[in-house]
Amino acid sequence: MIQMTDTHNDHLSFSAGQQQITIEDKVYSRAEMRAMEIDTSDYCFLTEAGDFHAQLLLKAEARDGMLRAFFRFEDGRKIITLIFWWQKRLGLWNIPVGKWLLLHYGLSSKGGVYLMDVEL
């Protein structure tokens, strides 16, 4: 499995044993993630609303035109966030991997947490 080991301003590196793989600035398909054995099992969904500084580590497609965004928060937490098709205005499809962002999460009417806004 590939685990995140190193970050730089211009790229992110993952390792699988002795092999180093550079994550490109693109939205990975599910097939690409499987083929590259990118392990995201240590990422979890955010359970609290608030403002958080985080680095965008990886972007991957999800079902129905959604995006999965993988972040490392300033405090070290690894968070996955689903971005729905109607949230394209947030710009995450176009924000380069490796960028540090200020993320604004809010509570939905059903009590869930969702990404409301993104600042570079």
Backbone as JSON Lines, residues from 0, in Angstrom:
{"i":0,"aa":"M","n":[0.84,-1.19,0.0],"ca":[0.0,0.0,0.0],"c":[0.88,1.26,0.0]}
{"i":1,"aa":"I","n":[0.37,2.31,-0.58],"ca":[1.09,3.58,-0.63],"c":[0.68,4.41,0.56]}
{"i":2,"aa":"Q","n":[1.65,4.93,1.27],"ca":[1.41,5.79,2.42],"c":[2.08,7.13,2.19]}
{"i":3,"aa":"M","n":[1.45,8.21,2.64],"ca":[2.03,9.55,2.51],"c":[3.27,9.64,3.39]}
{"i":4,"aa":"T","n":[4.38,10.11,2.8],"ca":[5.61,10.19,3.58],"c":[6.25,11.57,3.54]}
{"i":5,"aa":"D","n":[6.0,12.35,2.52],"ca":[6.77,13.58,2.36],"c":[5.94,14.6,1.6]}
{"i":6,"aa":"T","n":[6.04,15.86,2.0],"ca":[5.35,16.91,1.24],"c":[6.35,17.98,0.87]}
{"i":7,"aa":"H","n":[6.13,18.59,-0.28],"ca":[6.92,19.7,-0.77],"c":[5.94,20.73,-1.29]}
{"i":8,"aa":"N","n":[6.41,21.92,-1.57],"ca":[5.53,22.96,-2.09],"c":[4.98,22.61,-3.47]}
{"i":9,"aa":"D","n":[5.77,21.92,-4.3],"ca":[5.35,21.7,-5.67],"c":[4.82,20.31,-5.97]}
{"i":10,"aa":"H","n":[4.97,19.36,-5.04],"ca":[4.41,18.04,-5.25],"c":[4.3,17.29,-3.93]}
{"i":11,"aa":"L","n":[3.57,16.21,-3.95],"ca":[3.42,15.34,-2.79],"c":[3.97,13.98,-3.16]}
{"i":12,"aa":"S","n":[4.69,13.37,-2.26],"ca":[5.26,12.06,-2.52],"c":[4.63,11.02,-1.6]}
{"i":13,"aa":"F","n":[4.43,9.85,-2.14],"ca":[3.96,8.71,-1.38],"c":[4.97,7.6,-1.58]}
{"i":14,"aa":"S","n":[5.02,6.67,-0.65],"ca":[5.92,5.55,-0.83],"c":[5.15,4.24,-0.68]}
{"i":15,"aa":"A","n":[5.63,3.24,-1.41],"ca":[5.14,1.88,-1.31],"c":[6.38,1.01,-1.19]}
{"i":16,"aa":"G","n":[6.79,0.74,0.06],"ca":[8.05,0.04,0.27],"c":[9.19,0.93,-0.14]}
{"i":17,"aa":"Q","n":[10.0,0.5,-1.09],"ca":[11.15,1.27,-1.57],"c":[10.77,2.27,-2.67]}
{"i":18,"aa":"Q","n":[9.58,2.13,-3.22],"ca":[9.16,2.93,-4.37],"c":[8.55,4.26,-3.92]}
{"i":19,"aa":"Q","n":[9.0,5.36,-4.55],"ca":[8.43,6.7,-4.33],"c":[7.52,7.04,-5.5]}
{"i":20,"aa":"I","n":[6.34,7.53,-5.2],"ca":[5.4,7.93,-6.24],"c":[5.01,9.37,-5.99]}
{"i":21,"aa":"T","n":[5.11,10.21,-7.01],"ca":[4.72,11.6,-6.9],"c":[3.26,11.73,-7.32]}
{"i":22,"aa":"I","n":[2.48,12.36,-6.46],"ca":[1.07,12.59,-6.76],"c":[0.97,13.8,-7.69]}
{"i":23,"aa":"E","n":[0.3,13.61,-8.79],"ca":[0.12,14.68,-9.76],"c":[-1.03,15.58,-9.33]}
{"i":24,"aa":"D","n":[-1.02,16.78,-9.88],"ca":[-2.1,17.72,-9.63],"c":[-3.22,17.43,-10.61]}
{"i":25,"aa":"K","n":[-4.05,16.45,-10.25],"ca":[-5.18,16.06,-11.08],"c":[-6.2,15.36,-10.2]}
{"i":26,"aa":"V","n":[-7.34,15.07,-10.76],"ca":[-8.35,14.29,-10.06],"c":[-8.17,12.84,-10.49]}
{"i":27,"aa":"Y","n":[-7.81,11.99,-9.54],"ca":[-7.57,10.59,-9.82],"c":[-8.89,9.83,-9.92]}
{"i":28,"aa":"S","n":[-8.94,8.89,-10.85],"ca":[-10.1,8.01,-10.95],"c":[-9.98,6.92,-9.88]}
{"i":29,"aa":"R","n":[-11.08,6.26,-9.61],"ca":[-11.04,5.14,-8.65],"c":[-10.13,4.03,-9.17]}
{"i":30,"aa":"A","n":[-10.15,3.8,-10.49],"ca":[-9.3,2.76,-11.08],"c":[-7.83,3.11,-10.9]}
{"i":31,"aa":"E","n":[-7.46,4.38,-11.1],"ca":[-6.07,4.8,-10.91],"c":[-5.63,4.62,-9.46]}
{"i":32,"aa":"M","n":[-6.51,4.96,-8.54],"ca":[-6.15,4.81,-7.13],"c":[-5.94,3.34,-6.77]}
{"i":33,"aa":"R","n":[-6.79,2.47,-7.3],"ca":[-6.62,1.03,-7.06],"c":[-5.32,0.54,-7.68]}
{"i":34,"aa":"A","n":[-5.05,0.94,-8.92],"ca":[-3.85,0.48,-9.61],"c":[-2.58,0.95,-8.9]}
{"i":35,"aa":"M","n":[-2.62,2.16,-8.34],"ca":[-1.46,2.71,-7.63],"c":[-1.41,2.26,-6.17]}
{"i":36,"aa":"E","n":[-2.46,1.55,-5.73],"ca":[-2.57,1.07,-4.36],"c":[-2.48,2.21,-3.34]}
{"i":37,"aa":"I","n":[-3.15,3.3,-3.64],"ca":[-3.18,4.43,-2.71],"c":[-4.13,4.1,-1.58]}
{"i":38,"aa":"D","n":[-3.62,4.02,-0.38],"ca":[-4.4,3.65,0.81],"c":[-4.9,4.92,1.5]}
{"i":39,"aa":"T","n":[-6.2,5.08,1.54],"ca":[-6.79,6.25,2.21],"c":[-7.57,5.83,3.45]}
{"i":40,"aa":"S","n":[-7.31,4.64,3.95],"ca":[-8.08,4.12,5.08],"c":[-7.86,4.88,6.38]}
{"i":41,"aa":"D","n":[-6.8,5.66,6.48],"ca":[-6.57,6.41,7.71],"c":[-7.19,7.81,7.67]}
{"i":42,"aa":"Y","n":[-7.98,8.11,6.64],"ca":[-8.7,9.37,6.54],"c":[-10.1,9.18,7.1]}
{"i":43,"aa":"C","n":[-10.62,10.17,7.79],"ca":[-11.97,10.08,8.33],"c":[-12.74,11.36,8.01]}
{"i":44,"aa":"F","n":[-14.05,11.3,8.17],"ca":[-14.89,12.46,7.94],"c":[-14.86,13.36,9.16]}
{"i":45,"aa":"L","n":[-14.93,14.64,8.93],"ca":[-14.94,15.63,10.0],"c":[-16.28,15.57,10.72]}
{"i":46,"aa":"T","n":[-16.25,15.67,12.04],"ca":[-17.48,15.59,12.83],"c":[-17.8,16.88,13.56]}
{"i":47,"aa":"E","n":[-17.01,17.93,13.31],"ca":[-17.25,19.2,13.98],"c":[-17.22,20.34,12.98]}
{"i":48,"aa":"A","n":[-18.07,21.33,13.2],"ca":[-18.07,22.52,12.36],"c":[-16.96,23.44,12.84]}
{"i":49,"aa":"G","n":[-16.49,24.32,11.95],"ca":[-15.47,25.29,12.33],"c":[-14.59,25.64,11.17]}
{"i":50,"aa":"D","n":[-13.56,26.44,11.46],"ca":[-12.59,26.88,10.46],"c":[-11.27,26.17,10.73]}
{"i":51,"aa":"F","n":[-10.67,25.62,9.68],"ca":[-9.47,24.81,9.84],"c":[-8.48,25.11,8.73]}
{"i":52,"aa":"H","n":[-7.19,25.22,9.08],"ca":[-6.12,25.31,8.09],"c":[-5.73,23.88,7.72]}
{"i":53,"aa":"A","n":[-5.63,23.63,6.42],"ca":[-5.33,22.28,5.96],"c":[-4.62,22.32,4.63]}
{"i":54,"aa":"Q","n":[-3.84,21.28,4.37],"ca":[-3.16,21.13,3.09],"c":[-3.94,20.12,2.25]}
{"i":55,"aa":"L","n":[-4.21,20.48,1.0],"ca":[-4.86,19.58,0.06],"c":[-3.84,18.55,-0.41]}
{"i":56,"aa":"L","n":[-4.07,17.28,-0.1],"ca":[-3.1,16.22,-0.41],"c":[-3.42,15.45,-1.68]}
{"i":57,"aa":"L","n":[-4.7,15.27,-1.96],"ca":[-5.09,14.4,-3.05],"c":[-6.53,14.71,-3.44]}
{"i":58,"aa":"K","n":[-6.81,14.63,-4.75],"ca":[-8.17,14.78,-5.26],"c":[-8.52,13.51,-6.03]}
{"i":59,"aa":"A","n":[-9.72,13.0,-5.78],"ca":[-10.15,11.78,-6.47],"c":[-11.63,11.86,-6.79]}
{"i":60,"aa":"E","n":[-12.01,11.21,-7.88],"ca":[-13.42,11.21,-8.24],"c":[-14.22,10.35,-7.27]}
{"i":61,"aa":"A","n":[-15.48,10.68,-7.19],"ca":[-16.44,9.9,-6.42],"c":[-17.63,9.66,-7.34]}
{"i":62,"aa":"R","n":[-18.66,9.07,-6.84],"ca":[-19.82,8.78,-7.69],"c":[-20.63,10.04,-8.0]}
{"i":63,"aa":"D","n":[-21.4,9.98,-9.05],"ca":[-22.35,11.04,-9.42],"c":[-21.72,12.42,-9.55]}
{"i":64,"aa":"G","n":[-20.52,12.51,-10.11],"ca":[-19.89,13.8,-10.36],"c":[-19.33,14.48,-9.13]}
{"i":65,"aa":"M","n":[-19.22,13.75,-8.04],"ca":[-18.66,14.33,-6.82],"c":[-17.14,14.18,-6.8]}
{"i":66,"aa":"L","n":[-16.52,14.94,-5.91],"ca":[-15.08,14.91,-5.72],"c":[-14.79,14.48,-4.29]}
{"i":67,"aa":"R","n":[-13.76,13.66,-4.11],"ca":[-13.25,13.35,-2.78],"c":[-11.97,14.15,-2.61]}
{"i":68,"aa":"A","n":[-11.94,15.0,-1.59],"ca":[-10.75,15.81,-1.3],"c":[-10.13,15.28,-0.01]}
{"i":69,"aa":"F","n":[-8.83,15.02,-0.06],"ca":[-8.09,14.5,1.09],"c":[-7.2,15.6,1.63]}
{"i":70,"aa":"F","n":[-7.35,15.9,2.92],"ca":[-6.63,16.99,3.56],"c":[-5.82,16.49,4.75]}
{"i":71,"aa":"R","n":[-4.72,17.19,5.03],"ca":[-4.03,17.04,6.32],"c":[-4.24,18.36,7.05]}
{"i":72,"aa":"F","n":[-4.94,18.3,8.16],"ca":[-5.2,19.49,8.95],"c":[-3.93,19.91,9.68]}
{"i":73,"aa":"E","n":[-3.91,21.16,10.08],"ca":[-2.76,21.74,10.78],"c":[-2.37,20.92,12.01]}
{"i":74,"aa":"D","n":[-3.37,20.31,12.67],"ca":[-3.11,19.53,13.88],"c":[-2.74,18.08,13.57]}
{"i":75,"aa":"G","n":[-2.6,17.74,12.27],"ca":[-2.17,16.4,11.88],"c":[-3.29,15.46,11.48]}
{"i":76,"aa":"R","n":[-4.53,15.83,11.74],"ca":[-5.64,14.94,11.36],"c":[-5.72,14.79,9.85]}
{"i":77,"aa":"K","n":[-6.06,13.58,9.42],"ca":[-6.27,13.29,8.0],"c":[-7.77,13.21,7.77]}
{"i":78,"aa":"I","n":[-8.27,14.14,6.94],"ca":[-9.71,14.29,6.74],"c":[-10.06,14.12,5.27]}
{"i":79,"aa":"I","n":[-11.1,13.36,5.01],"ca":[-11.67,13.25,3.67],"c":[-12.95,14.07,3.67]}
{"i":80,"aa":"T","n":[-13.16,14.8,2.58],"ca":[-14.37,15.6,2.44],"c":[-14.98,15.35,1.08]}
{"i":81,"aa":"L","n":[-16.27,15.05,1.06],"ca":[-16.99,14.9,-0.19],"c":[-17.45,16.26,-0.66]}
{"i":82,"aa":"I","n":[-17.2,16.54,-1.93],"ca":[-17.62,17.8,-2.54],"c":[-18.65,17.42,-3.61]}
{"i":83,"aa":"F","n":[-19.87,17.9,-3.43],"ca":[-20.95,17.59,-4.36],"c":[-20.83,18.41,-5.63]}
{"i":84,"aa":"W","n":[-21.45,17.95,-6.71],"ca":[-21.38,18.63,-8.0],"c":[-21.84,20.07,-7.89]}
{"i":85,"aa":"W","n":[-22.81,20.35,-7.03],"ca":[-23.33,21.71,-6.89],"c":[-22.41,22.61,-6.07]}
{"i":86,"aa":"Q","n":[-21.31,22.06,-5.55],"ca":[-20.34,22.85,-4.8],"c":[-19.12,23.21,-5.65]}
{"i":87,"aa":"K","n":[-19.22,23.09,-6.96],"ca":[-18.08,23.42,-7.84],"c":[-17.6,24.84,-7.6]}
{"i":88,"aa":"R","n":[-18.47,25.73,-7.16],"ca":[-18.1,27.12,-6.89],"c":[-16.98,27.22,-5.85]}
{"i":89,"aa":"L","n":[-16.8,26.18,-5.04],"ca":[-15.72,26.18,-4.04],"c":[-14.35,26.15,-4.7]}
{"i":90,"aa":"G","n":[-14.29,25.67,-5.93],"ca":[-13.05,25.7,-6.69],"c":[-12.07,24.57,-6.43]}
{"i":91,"aa":"L","n":[-12.42,23.59,-5.64],"ca":[-11.46,22.53,-5.31],"c":[-11.02,21.72,-6.51]}
{"i":92,"aa":"W","n":[-11.83,21.64,-7.55],"ca":[-11.42,20.92,-8.75],"c":[-10.18,21.59,-9.37]}
{"i":93,"aa":"N","n":[-10.04,22.9,-9.17],"ca":[-8.96,23.66,-9.81],"c":[-7.84,24.08,-8.86]}
{"i":94,"aa":"I","n":[-7.99,23.87,-7.58],"ca":[-6.94,24.25,-6.63],"c":[-5.84,23.2,-6.68]}
{"i":95,"aa":"P","n":[-4.59,23.62,-6.83],"ca":[-3.49,22.65,-6.94],"c":[-3.27,21.84,-5.67]}
{"i":96,"aa":"V","n":[-2.96,20.57,-5.87],"ca":[-2.58,19.7,-4.76],"c":[-1.34,20.29,-4.1]}
{"i":97,"aa":"G","n":[-1.3,20.24,-2.78],"ca":[-0.18,20.78,-2.01],"c":[-0.47,22.14,-1.4]}
{"i":98,"aa":"K","n":[-1.51,22.83,-1.89],"ca":[-1.83,24.16,-1.37],"c":[-2.39,24.07,0.05]}
{"i":99,"aa":"W","n":[-2.04,25.07,0.85],"ca":[-2.62,25.24,2.18],"c":[-3.86,26.11,2.04]}
{"i":100,"aa":"L","n":[-4.93,25.72,2.72],"ca":[-6.21,26.38,2.59],"c":[-6.82,26.66,3.95]}
{"i":101,"aa":"L","n":[-7.74,27.6,3.98],"ca":[-8.58,27.8,5.15],"c":[-9.94,27.25,4.77]}
{"i":102,"aa":"L","n":[-10.36,26.21,5.47],"ca":[-11.61,25.51,5.17],"c":[-12.67,25.9,6.2]}
{"i":103,"aa":"H","n":[-13.86,26.22,5.72],"ca":[-14.98,26.6,6.59],"c":[-16.03,25.5,6.52]}
{"i":104,"aa":"Y","n":[-16.2,24.77,7.61],"ca":[-17.19,23.7,7.69],"c":[-18.37,24.16,8.53]}
{"i":105,"aa":"G","n":[-19.57,23.78,8.1],"ca":[-20.78,24.11,8.83],"c":[-21.62,22.87,9.06]}
{"i":106,"aa":"L","n":[-22.7,23.04,9.83],"ca":[-23.62,21.95,10.11],"c":[-24.79,22.01,9.14]}
{"i":107,"aa":"S","n":[-25.14,20.87,8.6],"ca":[-26.3,20.8,7.71],"c":[-27.58,20.74,8.55]}
{"i":108,"aa":"S","n":[-28.71,20.88,7.89],"ca":[-29.99,20.82,8.6],"c":[-30.24,19.43,9.17]}
{"i":109,"aa":"K","n":[-29.55,18.43,8.67],"ca":[-29.68,17.06,9.18],"c":[-28.65,16.74,10.24]}
{"i":110,"aa":"G","n":[-27.81,17.72,10.62],"ca":[-26.83,17.52,11.67],"c":[-25.47,17.05,11.19]}
{"i":111,"aa":"G","n":[-25.3,16.89,9.9],"ca":[-24.0,16.49,9.36],"c":[-23.1,17.7,9.17]}
{"i":112,"aa":"V","n":[-21.84,17.45,8.91],"ca":[-20.86,18.51,8.68],"c":[-20.53,18.55,7.2]}
{"i":113,"aa":"Y","n":[-20.5,19.74,6.62],"ca":[-20.17,19.87,5.21],"c":[-19.28,21.09,4.99]}
{"i":114,"aa":"L","n":[-18.55,21.09,3.89],"ca":[-17.64,22.17,3.54],"c":[-18.46,23.31,2.95]}
{"i":115,"aa":"M","n":[-18.41,24.47,3.59],"ca":[-19.17,25.63,3.16],"c":[-18.37,26.56,2.26]}
{"i":116,"aa":"D","n":[-17.06,26.72,2.57],"ca":[-16.25,27.68,1.81],"c":[-14.79,27.3,1.93]}
{"i":117,"aa":"V","n":[-14.02,27.75,0.94],"ca":[-12.58,27.48,0.86],"c":[-11.86,28.78,0.55]}
{"i":118,"aa":"E","n":[-10.78,29.07,1.27],"ca":[-9.94,30.25,0.98],"c":[-8.51,29.79,0.79]}
{"i":119,"aa":"L","n":[-7.84,30.38,-0.22],"ca":[-6.41,30.09,-0.44],"c":[-5.6,30.8,0.62]}
